[in-house]
């Protein structure tokens, strides 16, 4: 069975490197909105014929061709979500600048890339993960995304204020088809129990990465089970 990796918000590609060193994929789609980070990504993976690179900010609705992008001093916390002007972003290098960048709708990218099934979806969109995941509702409900590794934020997170990216919102969208396998912070696995996920994701850390997979019988095989 062919394996497909879709990585959203992959920055300069360090996380991609780790995945490709450990797992084998037939098709890889990498999406990064910031052209500065994308230039490094292109240097790193541009010669690989199995990897498609897309330099666009992802937006939750079709028909949007450009969007404001809030670039932070550390680059990795940059987002399509407006950053607060109360000093909260100082720990992330502060707000460097606001630029207008090309935008794209993820289902259209998948269609154009002829990707019908995603074995593994990684999302690191700095507060916009839930917004973009909702645009894939049809793929999710049809079981065409087998596993998801996605960043969630506290409901009262200090950087992306007002964003809808909490664990509870992800769970409400995914609970019918998907189950939580584990959750991690800064690359360290914290546990597997869903009630602990909610505690850590909602109260303990600014952000937590949660790994979901289709429930038994929903997909023919899993990548990381």
C-alpha positions in Angstrom: 0.0 0.0 0.0 1.3 3.4 -0.9 2.0 5.8 2.0 1.4 9.5 1.8 2.6 12.2 4.3 1.1 15.6 4.3 3.0 18.1 6.6 1.4 21.5 7.2 3.5 24.4 8.5 6.7 22.5 8.2 8.9 25.7 8.6 12.4 24.8 7.4 11.8 21.0 7.5 13.6 19.7 10.5 10.5 17.7 11.6 10.2 16.4 8.1 13.8 15.2 8.2 13.1 13.2 11.4 10.0 11.5 9.8 11.8 10.6 6.6 14.7 9.1 8.5 12.4 6.8 10.4 9.5 6.0 7.9 9.1 5.4 4.3 6.6 7.3 2.2 5.8 7.1 -1.5 4.3 10.6 -1.7 5.1 13.6 0.5 3.4 17.0 0.4 5.0 19.9 2.3 3.2 23.2 2.8 4.8 26.3 4.3 3.5 29.8 4.0 6.5 31.9 4.9 8.7 32.4 1.8 11.8 32.9 4.1 11.4 29.5 5.7 10.3 28.0 2.4 13.5 28.9 0.7 15.4 26.7 3.2 12.8 24.0 2.8 13.3 24.1 -1.0 17.0 23.8 -0.7 16.6 20.8 1.5 14.0 18.8 -0.4 13.5 20.5 -3.8 15.5 17.8 -5.7 13.5 14.9 -4.3 11.0 13.7 -7.0 8.6 12.2 -4.4 8.2 15.5 -2.5 5.9 18.2 -3.6 6.5 21.7 -2.1 3.8 24.3 -1.8 4.6 27.9 -0.7 1.2 29.2 0.4 -0.6 30.1 3.6 -3.5 27.9 4.3 -6.9 29.4 4.7 -10.2 27.8 5.9 -12.3 28.7 2.9 -11.9 28.5 -0.9 -11.7 31.7 -3.0 -9.1 33.5 -0.8 -5.9 34.4 -2.8 -3.9 36.2 -0.2 -3.9 36.8 3.6 -2.0 38.9 6.2 0.8 36.9 7.8 2.2 37.9 11.2 5.9 37.1 11.3 7.5 36.8 14.7 11.2 37.3 15.6 11.8 33.7 16.1 10.0 32.9 12.8 8.7 29.5 14.0 5.7 31.1 15.9 4.6 33.2 12.9 0.9 32.8 12.0 -2.1 33.9 9.9 -3.7 34.8 13.2 -3.2 38.3 14.5 -0.7 38.5 17.4 -1.6 40.7 20.4 0.0 44.1 20.9 0.3 43.8 24.7 3.8 42.3 24.8 2.7 38.7 25.0 4.7 37.9 21.8 8.0 39.1 23.4 9.0 35.6 24.4 8.7 34.6 20.8 10.9 37.4 19.5 8.0 39.8 19.3 6.1 40.8 16.2 8.7 41.4 13.5 6.3 42.5 10.7 3.0 41.9 9.0 3.2 40.9 5.3 0.6 39.9 2.7 1.2 36.4 1.3 -0.4 34.1 -1.2 -3.1 31.8 0.2 -4.5 28.4 -0.7 -7.4 26.1 0.3 -6.0 22.7 1.4 -8.7 20.5 -0.2 -7.8 22.1 -3.5 -4.1 21.5 -2.9 -4.8 17.8 -2.3 -6.9 17.6 -5.4 -4.3 19.3 -7.5 -1.7 16.9 -6.1 -3.9 13.9 -6.8 -3.9 12.9 -3.1 -7.0 11.0 -2.3 -5.9 9.3 0.9 -3.5 10.7 3.5 -1.8 8.1 5.7 -0.3 10.6 8.0 -1.2 14.3 8.5 1.1 16.6 10.6 -0.2 20.1 11.4 1.9 22.8 13.1 0.1 26.0 12.0 0.6 28.1 15.0 -2.9 28.4 16.4 -4.7 27.9 13.0 -4.6 24.1 13.1 -8.3 23.6 13.9 -9.5 26.2 11.3 -7.6 24.3 8.6 -8.5 20.8 9.9 -12.2 21.7 9.6 -11.7 22.3 5.9 -10.9 18.6 5.6 -14.2 17.5 7.2 -15.1 15.4 4.1 -11.8 13.6 4.2 -12.2 13.0 7.9 -15.7 11.7 7.8 -14.9 9.4 4.9 -11.8 8.0 6.8 -9.4 9.2 4.1 -7.0 10.6 6.7 -5.6 7.7 8.7 -3.5 9.4 11.4 -3.2 13.0 12.6 -0.4 14.6 14.7 -1.7 18.1 15.5 -0.8 21.0 17.8 -3.5 22.3 20.2 -3.4 25.3 22.5 -4.8 26.3 25.8 -8.1 28.1 25.5 -6.5 31.1 27.2 -3.1 30.8 25.5 -1.1 34.0 25.6 0.1 34.2 22.0 -2.9 33.4 19.7 -5.6 35.1 21.8 -9.1 34.3 20.6 -8.0 31.4 18.5 -10.1 28.3 18.4 -7.5 25.6 18.7 -8.2 23.8 22.0 -8.1 20.1 22.5 -11.9 20.1 23.2 -12.7 21.6 19.8 -10.5 19.0 18.1 -12.1 16.2 20.1 -15.6 17.4 19.1 -14.7 17.3 15.5 -12.8 14.0 15.6 -14.4 11.9 18.3 -16.8 9.9 16.0 -14.0 8.6 13.7 -10.8 9.0 15.7 -9.2 8.1 19.0 -6.4 9.6 21.0 -3.2 7.5 21.0 -0.9 9.8 22.9 0.1 13.4 23.5 3.4 15.1 23.8 5.1 18.4 24.6 8.5 19.4 23.2 8.9 16.0 21.7 8.4 14.1 25.0 5.4 11.8 25.3 3.4 12.7 28.4 0.7 10.0 28.4 -2.1 8.2 26.6 -5.2 8.7 28.8 -7.7 11.1 27.2 -8.6 12.8 30.5 -4.9 13.6 31.0 -4.8 14.9 27.5 -7.5 17.4 28.4 -5.7 18.5 31.6 -2.4 19.0 29.9 -3.8 20.5 26.7 -6.2 22.9 28.5 -4.5 23.8 31.7 -0.8 22.8 32.0 0.9 23.8 28.8 0.6 26.6 26.2 0.6 23.9 23.5 0.4 20.1 23.3 0.8 17.8 20.3 -1.9 15.2 20.1 -1.7 12.0 18.0 -5.0 10.6 16.7 -5.8 7.6 14.6 -8.9 6.2 13.0 -10.9 3.9 15.3 -10.7 0.2 14.7 -12.2 -0.9 11.4 -12.1 2.6 9.9 -8.9 2.2 8.0 -7.0 -0.8 6.4 -3.8 -0.2 8.3 -2.0 2.4 10.5 1.3 4.0 10.1 2.3 4.3 13.7 0.1 1.8 15.6 
